[in-house]
């Protein structure tokens, strides 16, 4: 007997799917798009900070780089020094320390020479695009809640969409581009949605899981009688060093390399040759008689599940003081969260995520166009709600693409020492992003349907301009594969984006 | 191992598409008795998907294999649907072409 969805239930789900989709589409597209780009955040970093365009040597000495630098700077005794170990996607040594005035410093060191790199001041992919993905750059926590609401809404959209679709199996591989536009866009929406169903479910679900204590803090607040502010205060104030500083000066740590290779060997012995590399090494109670070294990996590079795995060493005699591995009960959530963070070195999977992310963006865009096509009856003038939704749709889809491309163009055009009215250079890039995005919304409101065409042309031009400016300002271009493979791939992706946008423009001009 | 998974999953998606009446007719023509062939291709597709997952788990480990398998199935399904929509001639090996079909398809994509 075949199960039939009752018609009234299907209609209710249809209403929910339509209006929840229209209401959340702008946020969902922004989050999906920046999430898709963040898959290649470190590669975007290397494009926007040309000083990072080199391959790290096979063996990097932290002693010759980080420890040498620490000997030259004024470090607060008893504080914590963090050293980020270079990896395939992050070629430089990252050094974070506190000076004797209590001011925090972050430096990037060349792993080949130990010299401090003067990086272009940009928040690029791993800071701006990454943070935008989960907080939309809105201060005061509003962005977090909007994104959380969108993620919950996405789950509801996935479930309601299953009930709305009448022929999921029969039309699984169906796309009819030559039918009328409304049918073609519905097919495209359905095709992307149904084939990507597991991805569209697990991504918002894992995102919700990562920030679950931000969005649902009440259970954790129970020990504080539900007072979440007291919970936050207690969490911030909580500090329990493994060994308390004595206050007496001690010998500086002689070697970090020794502890890192020992930790790696211990993990390899436990897990086999496919074990992940150490990610950070930290010196606690630095320059104190009770200093100790922690080797850690949180974003494991050869497995999906997150850490942390930690081994604590006594730098005076090399003894293992403590070792931490997450308990088995944590593995399931660590895997689900890890599949969202995508920090592993698996290039095939990274590209698949990127393609699936683009599919998600296409699904949202096609759904919006279908909604508008269904409500447009030329030559009758469009209803006000159609015009509003159209302006929001264009601004939030092609407008977002324009803003991203303008962000890259600004990165190559703004001089290194630009600081008007005391602003940082990286803030200028972000202002360009939001300024262009706002202009795209305004343009969409004024131009109506024509704005699709105009904005496709703008995307195409800006993408090509970004590649050209990269060539002019750094000498790197994809034909010579100069710079690094990451940069060449990004240039090729930008050129492909320019070509697709140009094709879309030509197609729209004829229709 | 990834290339093998790509081949197996693409083949499985093609067989799944063929197992549907609409695509069977579009690729093989309106053959009289094809129900049995369609059912067989469904079983074959399931077997290929199973082998792909097992091969992935054996080499990549379960953590990575599940993700690669799921996302490859996603990409392969979209790719097969696009080929069926724009270039169905690619999947009709026996049919002789005189080049006009290709020209028509190219102009449809570009314009």
Interface residues (C-beta under 8 A of the other chain):
Chain A: X170 X172 X173 X174 X175 X176 X177 X178 X191 X192 X195 X196 X198 X199 X274 X303 X304 X305 X335 X338 X339 X344 X346 X348 X349 X352 X353 X355 X356 X359 X503 X506 X507 X510
Chain B: X2 X13 X16 X17 X20 X22 X23 X61 X63 X64 X67 X68 X70 X71 X72 X73 X74 X75 X77 X78 X80 X81 X82 X84 X85 X86 X108 X110 X111
